Amino acid sequence: MRGERGGARPWGATSQEAVLAALLAAEIAVFGLAGTNFLSLDNLFELLRAAAPVGLLALALTPVIVSGGIDLSVGSLLALSAVA
């Protein structure tokens, strides 16, 4: 993949993506040093458990959005299912 100025970028990353990756790495390093349990396996499993509903919705809605039938009611259904 070529950059805007014609130079080849490593693995197709733009400069904005590289900056975001560096900021994410810095944030992980800071919180890993500041918190005692941030880099633990239990915390990783808790993050995965908390992200599972949103990930399942994204997985189910990807074909709908790709085919052009965007469904805007998903957010309200997620909120209602959290209340029930």
Contact map, one row per residue, 1 for C-alpha under 8 A:
111000011011000000000000000000000000000000000000000000000000000000000000000000000000
111111111001000000000000000000000000000000000000000000000000000000000000000000000000
111111111000010000000000000000000000000000000000000000000000000000000000000000000000
011111100000000000000000000000000000000000000000000000000000000000000000000000000000
011111100000000000000000000000000000000000000000000000000000000000000000000000000000
011111110000000000000000000000000000000000000000000000000000000000000000000000000000
011111111000000000000000000000000000000000000000000000000000000000000000000000000000
111001111101000000000000000000000000000000000000000000000000000000000000000000000000
111000111111110000000000000000000000000000000000000000000000000000000000000000000000
000000011111100000000000000000000000000000000000000000000000000000000000000000000000
100000001111100000000000000000000000000000000000000000000000000000000000000000000000
110000011111110000000000000000000000000000000000000000000000000000000000000000000000
000000001111111011000000000000000000000000000000000000000000000000000000000000000000
001000001001111111000000000000000000000000000000000000000000000000000000000000000000
000000000000111111100000000000000000000000000000000000000000000000000000000000000000
000000000000011111110000000000000000000000000000000000000000000000000000000000000000
000000000000111111111000000000000000000000000000000000000000000000000000000000000000
000000000000111111111100000000000000000000000000000000000000000000000000000000000000
000000000000001111111110000000000000000000000000000000000000000000000000000000000000
000000000000000111111111000000000000000000000000000000000000000000000000000000000000
000000000000000011111111100000000000000000000000000000000000000000000000000000000000
000000000000000001111111110000000000000000000000000000000000000000000000000000000000
000000000000000000111111111000000000000000000000000000000000000000000000000000000000
000000000000000000011111111100000000000000000000000000000000000000000000000000000000
000000000000000000001111111110000000000000000000000000000000000000000000000000000000
000000000000000000000111111111000000000000000000000000000000000000000000000000000000
000000000000000000000011111111100000000000000000000000000000000000000000000000000000
000000000000000000000001111111110000000000000000000000000000000000000000000000000000
000000000000000000000000111111111000000000000000000000000000000000000000000000000000
000000000000000000000000011111111100000000000000000000000000000000000000000000000000
000000000000000000000000001111111110010000000000000000000000000000000000000000000000
000000000000000000000000000111111111111000000000000000000000000000000000000000000000
000000000000000000000000000011111111000000000000000000000000000000000000000000000000
000000000000000000000000000001111111000000000000000000000000000000000000000000000000
000000000000000000000000000000111111110000000000000000000000000000000000000000000000
000000000000000000000000000000011111111000000000000000000000000000000000000000000000
000000000000000000000000000000010011111100100000000000000000000000000000000000000000
000000000000000000000000000000110011111100100000000000000000000000000000000000000000
000000000000000000000000000000010001111110110000000000000000000000000000000000000000
000000000000000000000000000000000000111111110000000000000000000000000000000000000000
000000000000000000000000000000000000001111111000000000000000000000000000000000000000
000000000000000000000000000000000000000111111100000000000000000000000000000000000000
000000000000000000000000000000000000111111111110000000000000000000000000000000000000
000000000000000000000000000000000000001111111111000000000000000000000000000000000000
000000000000000000000000000000000000000011111111100000000000000000000000000000000000
000000000000000000000000000000000000000001111111110000000000000000000000000000000000
000000000000000000000000000000000000000000111111111000000000000000000000000000000000
000000000000000000000000000000000000000000011111111100000000000000000000000000000000
000000000000000000000000000000000000000000001111111100000000000000000000000000000000
000000000000000000000000000000000000000000000111111110000000000000000000000000000000
000000000000000000000000000000000000000000000011111111100000000000000000000000000000
000000000000000000000000000000000000000000000001111111110000000000000000000000000000
000000000000000000000000000000000000000000000000011111111000000000000000000000000000
000000000000000000000000000000000000000000000000001111111100000000000000000000000000
000000000000000000000000000000000000000000000000001111111110000000000000000000000000
000000000000000000000000000000000000000000000000000111111111000000000000000000000000
000000000000000000000000000000000000000000000000000011111111100000000000000000000000
000000000000000000000000000000000000000000000000000001111111110000000000000000000000
000000000000000000000000000000000000000000000000000000111111110000000000000000000000
000000000000000000000000000000000000000000000000000000011111111100000000000000000000
000000000000000000000000000000000000000000000000000000001111111110000000000000000000
000000000000000000000000000000000000000000000000000000000111111111000000000000000000
000000000000000000000000000000000000000000000000000000000001111111100000000000000000
000000000000000000000000000000000000000000000000000000000001111111111110000000000000
000000000000000000000000000000000000000000000000000000000000111111111110000000000000
000000000000000000000000000000000000000000000000000000000000011111111000000000000000
000000000000000000000000000000000000000000000000000000000000001111111000000000000000
000000000000000000000000000000000000000000000000000000000000000111111100000000000000
000000000000000000000000000000000000000000000000000000000000000111111110000000000000
000000000000000000000000000000000000000000000000000000000000000110011111000000000000
000000000000000000000000000000000000000000000000000000000000000110001111110000000000
000000000000000000000000000000000000000000000000000000000000000000000111111000000000
000000000000000000000000000000000000000000000000000000000000000000000011111110000000
000000000000000000000000000000000000000000000000000000000000000000000011111111000000
000000000000000000000000000000000000000000000000000000000000000000000001111111100000
000000000000000000000000000000000000000000000000000000000000000000000000111111110000
000000000000000000000000000000000000000000000000000000000000000000000000111111111000
000000000000000000000000000000000000000000000000000000000000000000000000011111111100
000000000000000000000000000000000000000000000000000000000000000000000000001111111110
000000000000000000000000000000000000000000000000000000000000000000000000000111111111
000000000000000000000000000000000000000000000000000000000000000000000000000011111111
000000000000000000000000000000000000000000000000000000000000000000000000000001111111
000000000000000000000000000000000000000000000000000000000000000000000000000000111111
000000000000000000000000000000000000000000000000000000000000000000000000000000011111
